[in-house]
Amino acid sequence: MRWLISLLIVSVLAVALAMAGRYDPGYVVLVYPPWRMEISFISFVLMLVGVIVGGMVLLRLTLLTLNLPSIVREQREQHAAKKRDENFVGGLQAYIEYRYQDTEQALGQWQGDDLRIGIARVLAARAAQDMRAVAQRERHVRDATEHGAELAAQLFEAETLLDLKDAAGALVAIQSAKAIAPQHTALLRLELKARQLMGQWDEVDKLLDALTRSNALEPGPATQLRRITYAENLKRRAEDDRALLEYWKKIPANFKTDAFVARAAARAFLQRGGNDTALDVIEAALNRDWHEDLVSLYGDVRGSSLTRQIEQAEKWLHAQPRDAQLLLTLAHLCSVQELWGKAQSYLEASLAVAPSTEGHLRMAELRTQSGQTGEACQHYQKALALCRAE
């Protein structure tokens, strides 16, 4: 359509110019002694326009000729850049298609601007790791660091070393990355895992606080990790009474009554001779939620008042009348208190609810003590049969 409009305009101008030349009486005299030339005014105008247009065309051709080397060079550079882009995209496609060998070959040797070289080397390192090519991975990580992708390279290195259970090496990479991005969420998660592997539970506690503030952890896993962290830190402080008490006070109330944390705290206090404190911890946890392992531990603790322990256990028995472990614990406490009749009654009730190796062994001990060796042997045999069945 555009060429048709241009043709119409040119045709109209040609017709107008022809009509003007036909009726225009003007002329132009060109004199260069001894020569003289007369031409019509329209012819002179056309000649002048032709000279100007010809001069412009000649000038353009001259400039084009002079710039031809730079034009060719620019076209070559554009072609090379296009080829590099195609290779880079091809490497990315190979990576997302899990063609790791093609990825490593394409992106491990790719050359271009520094930013994309860094990215290419990190992806090549990941591909090399998936192929278990350690030497290539390390080389690509170094190249990525040198080309401005240090954060991505160190994150990948830390992740790789953690997969290999090399927590110390991972922490070195993590510290290098933290110098660039101290609050990087993924970096903090990797550090959390590394600190766990190294047993640095105080650092785990701090990292959990930071990740919780940024909502970087799901509530369920975060709670579970909190429980483990509190339990481990309680174990580590069992050698120091003051440190143990101070840390216990800092633990939130809802975790103090958690069965897992309470069990660790009770054992830590028992290790320091704090039997009554251990009993308080277990009782608070059992009053919140019932856990048989805590019930068993309760029977092993010797507080300042064994009578109070028995009374507390009997209170629980009203709410848990058919709990075999509670009945076994009561039997054990009564035996220690030398209440042999009650101990035998609780043992019989426990065995009636759920026969157990421990129950038969304790009953055998009671029978032996009372001189009933025949019945004692029967209980030993039953305990052995249950032990073999387990």
LUMLUM-190809 format. One record per residue (C-alpha): residue number from 1; residue in three letters; x, z, y. Coordinates in nm, 2 decimals. Example, Ala and Ser with C-alpha at 12.3 -4.5 7.8 and 13.67 -1.06 7.14 Angstrom:
(pt 1; 'ala'; (1.23; 0.78; -0.45))
(pt 2; 'ser'; (1.37; 0.71; -0.11))
This chain:
(pt 1; 'met'; (0.00; 0.00; 0.00))
(pt 2; 'arg'; (0.28; 0.09; 0.24))
(pt 3; 'trp'; (0.45; -0.25; 0.19))
(pt 4; 'leu'; (0.13; -0.43; 0.26))
(pt 5; 'ile'; (0.08; -0.25; 0.59))
(pt 6; 'ser'; (0.44; -0.32; 0.69))
(pt 7; 'leu'; (0.39; -0.69; 0.61))
(pt 8; 'leu'; (0.08; -0.71; 0.83))
(pt 9; 'ile'; (0.26; -0.54; 1.12))
(pt 10; 'val'; (0.55; -0.79; 1.09))
(pt 11; 'ser'; (0.31; -1.08; 1.08))
(pt 12; 'val'; (0.12; -0.97; 1.39))
(pt 13; 'leu'; (0.45; -0.92; 1.58))
(pt 14; 'ala'; (0.57; -1.27; 1.47))
(pt 15; 'val'; (0.24; -1.43; 1.59))
(pt 16; 'ala'; (0.26; -1.24; 1.92))
(pt 17; 'leu'; (0.62; -1.34; 1.97))
(pt 18; 'ala'; (0.54; -1.70; 1.90))
(pt 19; 'met'; (0.26; -1.71; 2.15))
(pt 20; 'ala'; (0.47; -1.53; 2.41))
(pt 21; 'gly'; (0.75; -1.79; 2.36))
(pt 22; 'arg'; (0.50; -2.08; 2.39))
(pt 23; 'tyr'; (0.36; -1.98; 2.73))
(pt 24; 'asp'; (0.66; -1.79; 2.88))
(pt 25; 'pro'; (0.83; -2.01; 3.15))
(pt 26; 'gly'; (1.14; -1.79; 3.18))
(pt 27; 'tyr'; (1.49; -1.90; 3.07))
(pt 28; 'val'; (1.84; -1.76; 3.07))
(pt 29; 'val'; (2.15; -1.94; 3.19))
(pt 30; 'leu'; (2.48; -1.86; 3.03))
(pt 31; 'val'; (2.79; -1.98; 3.22))
(pt 32; 'tyr'; (3.15; -1.97; 3.10))
(pt 33; 'pro'; (3.34; -2.23; 3.31))
(pt 34; 'pro'; (3.35; -2.51; 3.24))
(pt 35; 'trp'; (3.06; -2.46; 3.00))
(pt 36; 'arg'; (2.70; -2.39; 3.09))
(pt 37; 'met'; (2.41; -2.32; 2.85))
(pt 38; 'glu'; (2.04; -2.27; 2.92))
(pt 39; 'ile'; (1.81; -2.10; 2.66))
(pt 40; 'ser'; (1.46; -1.97; 2.68))
(pt 41; 'phe'; (1.40; -1.61; 2.75))
(pt 42; 'ile'; (1.24; -1.55; 2.42))
(pt 43; 'ser'; (1.53; -1.71; 2.23))
(pt 44; 'phe'; (1.77; -1.49; 2.42))
(pt 45; 'val'; (1.57; -1.18; 2.33))
(pt 46; 'leu'; (1.57; -1.28; 1.96))
(pt 47; 'met'; (1.94; -1.35; 1.97))
(pt 48; 'leu'; (2.01; -1.01; 2.14))
(pt 49; 'val'; (1.80; -0.83; 1.88))
(pt 50; 'gly'; (1.98; -1.02; 1.60))
(pt 51; 'val'; (2.32; -0.92; 1.74))
(pt 52; 'ile'; (2.22; -0.55; 1.76))
(pt 53; 'val'; (2.06; -0.55; 1.41))
(pt 54; 'gly'; (2.36; -0.73; 1.27))
(pt 55; 'gly'; (2.60; -0.49; 1.44))
(pt 56; 'met'; (2.41; -0.19; 1.30))
(pt 57; 'val'; (2.41; -0.34; 0.95))
(pt 58; 'leu'; (2.78; -0.41; 0.97))
(pt 59; 'leu'; (2.85; -0.06; 1.10))
(pt 60; 'arg'; (2.65; 0.09; 0.81))
(pt 61; 'leu'; (2.84; -0.13; 0.55))
(pt 62; 'thr'; (3.17; -0.02; 0.71))
(pt 63; 'leu'; (3.08; 0.35; 0.69))
(pt 64; 'leu'; (2.95; 0.31; 0.34))
(pt 65; 'thr'; (3.27; 0.14; 0.23))
(pt 66; 'leu'; (3.48; 0.42; 0.39))
(pt 67; 'asn'; (3.27; 0.70; 0.23))
(pt 68; 'leu'; (3.25; 0.53; -0.11))
(pt 69; 'pro'; (3.52; 0.76; -0.27))
(pt 70; 'ser'; (3.34; 1.08; -0.16))
(pt 71; 'ile'; (3.00; 0.94; -0.27))
(pt 72; 'val'; (3.14; 0.86; -0.61))
(pt 73; 'arg'; (3.30; 1.20; -0.63))
(pt 74; 'glu'; (2.97; 1.38; -0.53))
(pt 75; 'gln'; (2.78; 1.18; -0.79))
(pt 76; 'arg'; (3.03; 1.28; -1.06))
(pt 77; 'glu'; (3.00; 1.64; -0.96))
(pt 78; 'gln'; (2.62; 1.62; -0.97))
(pt 79; 'his'; (2.64; 1.47; -1.31))
(pt 80; 'ala'; (2.88; 1.74; -1.43))
(pt 81; 'ala'; (2.66; 2.01; -1.29))
(pt 82; 'lys'; (2.36; 1.87; -1.46))
(pt 83; 'lys'; (2.55; 1.85; -1.79))
(pt 84; 'arg'; (2.66; 2.22; -1.74))
(pt 85; 'asp'; (2.30; 2.32; -1.68))
(pt 86; 'glu'; (2.19; 2.14; -1.99))
(pt 87; 'asn'; (2.45; 2.32; -2.20))
(pt 88; 'phe'; (2.36; 2.66; -2.05))
(pt 89; 'val'; (1.99; 2.61; -2.12))
(pt 90; 'gly'; (2.08; 2.48; -2.47))
(pt 91; 'gly'; (2.28; 2.80; -2.53))
(pt 92; 'leu'; (1.99; 3.02; -2.41))
(pt 93; 'gln'; (1.75; 2.83; -2.63))
(pt 94; 'ala'; (1.98; 2.88; -2.93))
(pt 95; 'tyr'; (2.00; 3.25; -2.86))
(pt 96; 'ile'; (1.62; 3.30; -2.85))
(pt 97; 'glu'; (1.59; 3.09; -3.16))
(pt 98; 'tyr'; (1.84; 3.32; -3.34))
(pt 99; 'arg'; (2.10; 3.04; -3.39))
(pt 100; 'tyr'; (2.38; 3.28; -3.32))
(pt 101; 'gln'; (2.67; 3.05; -3.42))
(pt 102; 'asp'; (2.54; 2.77; -3.18))
(pt 103; 'thr'; (2.49; 3.03; -2.91))
(pt 104; 'glu'; (2.85; 3.17; -2.95))
(pt 105; 'gln'; (3.00; 2.82; -2.94))
(pt 106; 'ala'; (2.79; 2.70; -2.64))
(pt 107; 'leu'; (2.80; 3.01; -2.42))
(pt 108; 'gly'; (3.14; 3.14; -2.53))
(pt 109; 'gln'; (3.31; 2.84; -2.38))
(pt 110; 'trp'; (3.07; 2.75; -2.09))
(pt 111; 'gln'; (3.23; 2.71; -1.75))
(pt 112; 'gly'; (3.05; 2.72; -1.42))
(pt 113; 'asp'; (2.98; 2.97; -1.14))
(pt 114; 'asp'; (3.10; 3.33; -1.20))
(pt 115; 'leu'; (2.76; 3.48; -1.22))
(pt 116; 'arg'; (2.64; 3.25; -1.50))
(pt 117; 'ile'; (2.97; 3.27; -1.68))
(pt 118; 'gly'; (2.93; 3.65; -1.69))
(pt 119; 'ile'; (2.57; 3.61; -1.83))
(pt 120; 'ala'; (2.68; 3.35; -2.08))
(pt 121; 'arg'; (2.97; 3.57; -2.21))
(pt 122; 'val'; (2.74; 3.87; -2.26))
(pt 123; 'leu'; (2.50; 3.66; -2.46))
(pt 124; 'ala'; (2.79; 3.51; -2.65))
(pt 125; 'ala'; (2.91; 3.86; -2.73))
(pt 126; 'arg'; (2.57; 3.96; -2.86))
(pt 127; 'ala'; (2.56; 3.65; -3.08))
(pt 128; 'ala'; (2.91; 3.73; -3.21))
(pt 129; 'gln'; (2.81; 4.08; -3.29))
(pt 130; 'asp'; (2.51; 3.96; -3.49))
(pt 131; 'met'; (2.76; 3.74; -3.68))
(pt 132; 'arg'; (2.99; 4.04; -3.73))
(pt 133; 'ala'; (3.26; 3.86; -3.54))
(pt 134; 'val'; (3.43; 4.16; -3.38))
(pt 135; 'ala'; (3.73; 3.97; -3.23))
(pt 136; 'gln'; (3.50; 3.72; -3.06))
(pt 137; 'arg'; (3.27; 3.99; -2.94))
(pt 138; 'glu'; (3.55; 4.19; -2.77))
(pt 139; 'arg'; (3.69; 3.87; -2.61))
(pt 140; 'his'; (3.35; 3.78; -2.47))
(pt 141; 'val'; (3.30; 4.13; -2.33))
(pt 142; 'arg'; (3.63; 4.11; -2.15))
(pt 143; 'asp'; (3.54; 3.77; -2.00))
(pt 144; 'ala'; (3.20; 3.90; -1.89))
(pt 145; 'thr'; (3.36; 4.20; -1.72))
(pt 146; 'glu'; (3.61; 3.97; -1.54))
(pt 147; 'his'; (3.33; 3.74; -1.42))
(pt 148; 'gly'; (3.10; 4.00; -1.25))
(pt 149; 'ala'; (2.88; 4.10; -1.54))
(pt 150; 'glu'; (3.05; 4.44; -1.60))
(pt 151; 'leu'; (2.72; 4.64; -1.61))
(pt 152; 'ala'; (2.56; 4.41; -1.87))
(pt 153; 'ala'; (2.89; 4.40; -2.07))
(pt 154; 'gln'; (2.93; 4.77; -2.08))
(pt 155; 'leu'; (2.57; 4.83; -2.17))
(pt 156; 'phe'; (2.60; 4.59; -2.46))
(pt 157; 'glu'; (2.93; 4.75; -2.57))
(pt 158; 'ala'; (2.78; 5.10; -2.56))
(pt 159; 'glu'; (2.48; 4.98; -2.76))
(pt 160; 'thr'; (2.71; 4.81; -3.02))
(pt 161; 'leu'; (2.93; 5.12; -3.06))
(pt 162; 'leu'; (2.63; 5.34; -3.10))
(pt 163; 'asp'; (2.50; 5.12; -3.38))
(pt 164; 'leu'; (2.84; 5.17; -3.54))
(pt 165; 'lys'; (2.81; 5.55; -3.49))
(pt 166; 'asp'; (3.11; 5.55; -3.26))
(pt 167; 'ala'; (2.96; 5.79; -3.00))
(pt 168; 'ala'; (3.29; 5.87; -2.83))
(pt 169; 'gly'; (3.37; 5.50; -2.77))
(pt 170; 'ala'; (3.01; 5.45; -2.65))
(pt 171; 'leu'; (3.04; 5.73; -2.40))
(pt 172; 'val'; (3.35; 5.56; -2.25))
(pt 173; 'ala'; (3.15; 5.24; -2.20))
(pt 174; 'ile'; (2.86; 5.44; -2.07))
(pt 175; 'gln'; (3.08; 5.61; -1.81))
(pt 176; 'ser'; (3.21; 5.28; -1.69))
(pt 177; 'ala'; (2.86; 5.15; -1.65))
(pt 178; 'lys'; (2.74; 5.46; -1.47))
(pt 179; 'ala'; (3.00; 5.40; -1.20))
(pt 180; 'ile'; (2.80; 5.09; -1.12))
(pt 181; 'ala'; (2.44; 5.21; -1.19))
(pt 182; 'pro'; (2.42; 5.59; -1.22))
(pt 183; 'gln'; (2.04; 5.61; -1.26))
(pt 184; 'his'; (2.00; 5.30; -1.49))
(pt 185; 'thr'; (1.72; 5.40; -1.73))
(pt 186; 'ala'; (1.85; 5.21; -2.03))
(pt 187; 'leu'; (2.19; 5.35; -1.97))
(pt 188; 'leu'; (2.06; 5.70; -1.97))
(pt 189; 'arg'; (1.88; 5.64; -2.30))
(pt 190; 'leu'; (2.20; 5.52; -2.45))
(pt 191; 'glu'; (2.38; 5.82; -2.32))
(pt 192; 'leu'; (2.11; 6.05; -2.46))
(pt 193; 'lys'; (2.17; 5.90; -2.81))
(pt 194; 'ala'; (2.54; 5.93; -2.78))
(pt 195; 'arg'; (2.52; 6.30; -2.67))
(pt 196; 'gln'; (2.29; 6.37; -2.97))
(pt 197; 'leu'; (2.54; 6.21; -3.21))
(pt 198; 'met'; (2.82; 6.42; -3.06))
(pt 199; 'gly'; (2.62; 6.74; -3.07))
(pt 200; 'gln'; (2.64; 6.79; -2.69))
(pt 201; 'trp'; (2.30; 6.95; -2.66))
(pt 202; 'asp'; (2.34; 7.09; -2.31))
(pt 203; 'glu'; (2.39; 6.74; -2.18))
(pt 204; 'val'; (2.10; 6.62; -2.39))
(pt 205; 'asp'; (1.89; 6.88; -2.21))
(pt 206; 'lys'; (1.99; 6.75; -1.87))
(pt 207; 'leu'; (1.93; 6.39; -1.97))
(pt 208; 'leu'; (1.59; 6.47; -2.10))
(pt 209; 'asp'; (1.50; 6.62; -1.76))
(pt 210; 'ala'; (1.62; 6.31; -1.58))
(pt 211; 'leu'; (1.43; 6.07; -1.82))
(pt 212; 'thr'; (1.12; 6.28; -1.80))
(pt 213; 'arg'; (1.11; 6.27; -1.42))
(pt 214; 'ser'; (1.13; 5.89; -1.43))
(pt 215; 'asn'; (0.86; 5.86; -1.70))
(pt 216; 'ala'; (1.12; 5.68; -1.92))
(pt 217; 'leu'; (1.02; 5.85; -2.24))
(pt 218; 'glu'; (0.70; 5.85; -2.44))
(pt 219; 'pro'; (0.54; 6.20; -2.45))
(pt 220; 'gly'; (0.55; 6.23; -2.83))
(pt 221; 'pro'; (0.91; 6.15; -2.89))
(pt 222; 'ala'; (1.01; 6.34; -2.58))
(pt 223; 'thr'; (0.84; 6.66; -2.71))
(pt 224; 'gln'; (1.00; 6.62; -3.05))
(pt 225; 'leu'; (1.35; 6.57; -2.89))
(pt 226; 'arg'; (1.29; 6.88; -2.67))
(pt 227; 'arg'; (1.21; 7.09; -2.98))
(pt 228; 'ile'; (1.53; 6.97; -3.15))
(pt 229; 'thr'; (1.74; 7.03; -2.83))
(pt 230; 'tyr'; (1.61; 7.38; -2.78))
(pt 231; 'ala'; (1.67; 7.47; -3.15))
(pt 232; 'glu'; (2.02; 7.33; -3.15))
(pt 233; 'asn'; (2.11; 7.51; -2.82))
(pt 234; 'leu'; (1.98; 7.84; -2.96))
(pt 235; 'lys'; (2.20; 7.80; -3.27))
(pt 236; 'arg'; (2.51; 7.73; -3.05))
(pt 237; 'arg'; (2.45; 8.04; -2.84))
(pt 238; 'ala'; (2.40; 8.27; -3.14))
(pt 239; 'glu'; (2.75; 8.40; -3.10))
(pt 240; 'asp'; (2.69; 8.54; -2.75))
(pt 241; 'asp'; (2.40; 8.79; -2.69))
(pt 242; 'arg'; (2.39; 8.74; -2.32))
(pt 243; 'ala'; (2.40; 8.36; -2.34))
(pt 244; 'leu'; (2.13; 8.36; -2.61))
(pt 245; 'leu'; (1.89; 8.58; -2.41))
(pt 246; 'glu'; (1.94; 8.38; -2.09))
(pt 247; 'tyr'; (1.88; 8.05; -2.26))
(pt 248; 'trp'; (1.57; 8.19; -2.44))
(pt 249; 'lys'; (1.42; 8.30; -2.11))
(pt 250; 'lys'; (1.46; 7.95; -1.97))
(pt 251; 'ile'; (1.27; 7.78; -2.25))
(pt 252; 'pro'; (0.90; 7.70; -2.15))
(pt 253; 'ala'; (0.64; 7.93; -2.30))
(pt 254; 'asn'; (0.47; 7.65; -2.50))
(pt 255; 'phe'; (0.80; 7.58; -2.68))
(pt 256; 'lys'; (0.88; 7.94; -2.75))
(pt 257; 'thr'; (0.57; 7.95; -2.98))
(pt 258; 'asp'; (0.66; 7.62; -3.14))
(pt 259; 'ala'; (0.73; 7.68; -3.51))
(pt 260; 'phe'; (1.06; 7.48; -3.52))
(pt 261; 'val'; (1.20; 7.64; -3.20))
(pt 262; 'ala'; (1.08; 7.99; -3.30))
(pt 263; 'arg'; (1.25; 7.96; -3.64))
(pt 264; 'ala'; (1.58; 7.87; -3.48))
(pt 265; 'ala'; (1.54; 8.15; -3.22))
(pt 266; 'ala'; (1.46; 8.41; -3.49))
(pt 267; 'arg'; (1.76; 8.31; -3.70))
(pt 268; 'ala'; (1.98; 8.32; -3.39))
(pt 269; 'phe'; (1.86; 8.67; -3.30))
(pt 270; 'leu'; (1.90; 8.79; -3.66))
(pt 271; 'gln'; (2.26; 8.67; -3.65))
(pt 272; 'arg'; (2.32; 8.90; -3.36))
(pt 273; 'gly'; (2.14; 9.19; -3.51))
(pt 274; 'gly'; (1.83; 9.15; -3.29))
(pt 275; 'asn'; (1.58; 9.20; -3.58))
(pt 276; 'asp'; (1.30; 9.33; -3.37))
(pt 277; 'thr'; (1.33; 9.05; -3.12))
(pt 278; 'ala'; (1.33; 8.80; -3.41))
(pt 279; 'leu'; (1.00; 8.96; -3.54))
(pt 280; 'asp'; (0.84; 8.93; -3.19))
(pt 281; 'val'; (0.94; 8.56; -3.18))
(pt 282; 'ile'; (0.79; 8.49; -3.53))
(pt 283; 'glu'; (0.47; 8.69; -3.46))
(pt 284; 'ala'; (0.41; 8.51; -3.13))
(pt 285; 'ala'; (0.45; 8.17; -3.31))
(pt 286; 'leu'; (0.23; 8.26; -3.61))
(pt 287; 'asn'; (-0.04; 8.40; -3.38))
(pt 288; 'arg'; (-0.05; 8.05; -3.22))
(pt 289; 'asp'; (-0.02; 7.82; -3.52))
(pt 290; 'trp'; (0.01; 7.91; -3.89))
(pt 291; 'his'; (0.33; 7.79; -4.07))
(pt 292; 'glu'; (0.43; 7.90; -4.41))
(pt 293; 'asp'; (0.81; 7.87; -4.35))
(pt 294; 'leu'; (0.77; 8.13; -4.07))
(pt 295; 'val'; (0.57; 8.35; -4.30))
(pt 296; 'ser'; (0.85; 8.34; -4.55))
(pt 297; 'leu'; (1.11; 8.42; -4.28))
(pt 298; 'tyr'; (0.90; 8.71; -4.16))
(pt 299; 'gly'; (0.94; 8.87; -4.50))
(pt 300; 'asp'; (1.32; 8.85; -4.49))
(pt 301; 'val'; (1.35; 9.03; -4.15))
(pt 302; 'arg'; (1.40; 9.40; -4.15))
(pt 303; 'gly'; (1.28; 9.54; -3.82))
(pt 304; 'ser'; (1.29; 9.90; -3.70))
(pt 305; 'ser'; (0.94; 9.97; -3.85))
(pt 306; 'leu'; (0.87; 9.81; -4.19))
(pt 307; 'thr'; (0.53; 9.98; -4.18))
(pt 308; 'arg'; (0.44; 9.78; -3.87))
(pt 309; 'gln'; (0.55; 9.46; -4.04))
(pt 310; 'ile'; (0.32; 9.53; -4.34))
(pt 311; 'glu'; (0.03; 9.62; -4.11))
(pt 312; 'gln'; (0.08; 9.29; -3.91))
(pt 313; 'ala'; (0.10; 9.09; -4.23))
(pt 314; 'glu'; (-0.22; 9.25; -4.36))
(pt 315; 'lys'; (-0.40; 9.15; -4.03))
(pt 316; 'trp'; (-0.30; 8.80; -4.09))
(pt 317; 'leu'; (-0.43; 8.83; -4.45))
(pt 318; 'his'; (-0.78; 8.88; -4.32))
(pt 319; 'ala'; (-0.76; 8.53; -4.15))
(pt 320; 'gln'; (-0.56; 8.37; -4.44))
(pt 321; 'pro'; (-0.69; 8.55; -4.75))
(pt 322; 'arg'; (-0.58; 8.27; -4.99))
(pt 323; 'asp'; (-0.23; 8.20; -4.85))
(pt 324; 'ala'; (0.01; 8.23; -5.14))
(pt 325; 'gln'; (0.32; 8.26; -4.92))
(pt 326; 'leu'; (0.16; 8.54; -4.71))
(pt 327; 'leu'; (0.07; 8.73; -5.03))
(pt 328; 'leu'; (0.43; 8.68; -5.15))
(pt 329; 'thr'; (0.57; 8.80; -4.82))
(pt 330; 'leu'; (0.35; 9.11; -4.84))
(pt 331; 'ala'; (0.46; 9.18; -5.19))
(pt 332; 'his'; (0.82; 9.15; -5.08))
(pt 333; 'leu'; (0.77; 9.39; -4.79))
(pt 334; 'cys'; (0.59; 9.64; -5.01))
(pt 335; 'ser'; (0.87; 9.63; -5.26))
(pt 336; 'val'; (1.13; 9.71; -4.99))
(pt 337; 'gln'; (0.90; 10.00; -4.88))
(pt 338; 'glu'; (0.88; 10.10; -5.25))
(pt 339; 'leu'; (0.50; 10.05; -5.25))
(pt 340; 'trp'; (0.52; 9.92; -5.61))
(pt 341; 'gly'; (0.14; 9.92; -5.68))
(pt 342; 'lys'; (0.06; 9.72; -5.37))
(pt 343; 'ala'; (0.36; 9.49; -5.43))
(pt 344; 'gln'; (0.23; 9.41; -5.78))
(pt 345; 'ser'; (-0.12; 9.35; -5.66))
(pt 346; 'tyr'; (0.00; 9.11; -5.39))
(pt 347; 'leu'; (0.22; 8.93; -5.64))
(pt 348; 'glu'; (-0.06; 8.89; -5.89))
(pt 349; 'ala'; (-0.29; 8.75; -5.61))
(pt 350; 'ser'; (-0.02; 8.51; -5.50))
(pt 351; 'leu'; (0.04; 8.38; -5.85))
(pt 352; 'ala'; (-0.33; 8.34; -5.90))
(pt 353; 'val'; (-0.36; 8.13; -5.59))
(pt 354; 'ala'; (-0.05; 7.91; -5.64))
(pt 355; 'pro'; (0.21; 7.99; -5.91))
(pt 356; 'ser'; (0.57; 7.97; -5.77))
(pt 357; 'thr'; (0.92; 8.02; -5.89))
(pt 358; 'glu'; (0.98; 8.29; -5.64))
(pt 359; 'gly'; (0.66; 8.47; -5.73))
(pt 360; 'his'; (0.74; 8.48; -6.11))
(pt 361; 'leu'; (1.09; 8.59; -6.04))
(pt 362; 'arg'; (0.97; 8.88; -5.82))
(pt 363; 'met'; (0.71; 8.97; -6.08))
(pt 364; 'ala'; (0.98; 8.97; -6.35))
(pt 365; 'glu'; (1.19; 9.21; -6.15))
(pt 366; 'leu'; (0.90; 9.44; -6.11))
(pt 367; 'arg'; (0.83; 9.43; -6.48))
(pt 368; 'thr'; (1.19; 9.49; -6.56))
(pt 369; 'gln'; (1.20; 9.79; -6.32))
(pt 370; 'ser'; (0.89; 9.94; -6.49))
(pt 371; 'gly'; (1.04; 9.88; -6.84))
(pt 372; 'gln'; (0.81; 9.60; -6.94))
(pt 373; 'thr'; (1.08; 9.37; -7.06))
(pt 374; 'gly'; (0.86; 9.15; -7.27))
(pt 375; 'glu'; (0.63; 9.06; -6.98))
(pt 376; 'ala'; (0.95; 9.02; -6.76))
(pt 377; 'cys'; (1.08; 8.76; -7.00))
(pt 378; 'gln'; (0.76; 8.57; -6.99))
(pt 379; 'his'; (0.77; 8.55; -6.61))
(pt 380; 'tyr'; (1.14; 8.44; -6.62))
(pt 381; 'gln'; (1.04; 8.16; -6.86))
(pt 382; 'lys'; (0.75; 8.06; -6.63))
(pt 383; 'ala'; (0.99; 8.06; -6.33))
(pt 384; 'leu'; (1.24; 7.84; -6.52))
(pt 385; 'ala'; (0.96; 7.60; -6.62))
(pt 386; 'leu'; (0.85; 7.57; -6.26))
(pt 387; 'cys'; (1.20; 7.52; -6.14))
(pt 388; 'arg'; (1.26; 7.24; -6.40))
(pt 389; 'ala'; (0.93; 7.08; -6.29))
(pt 390; 'glu'; (1.04; 7.07; -5.93))
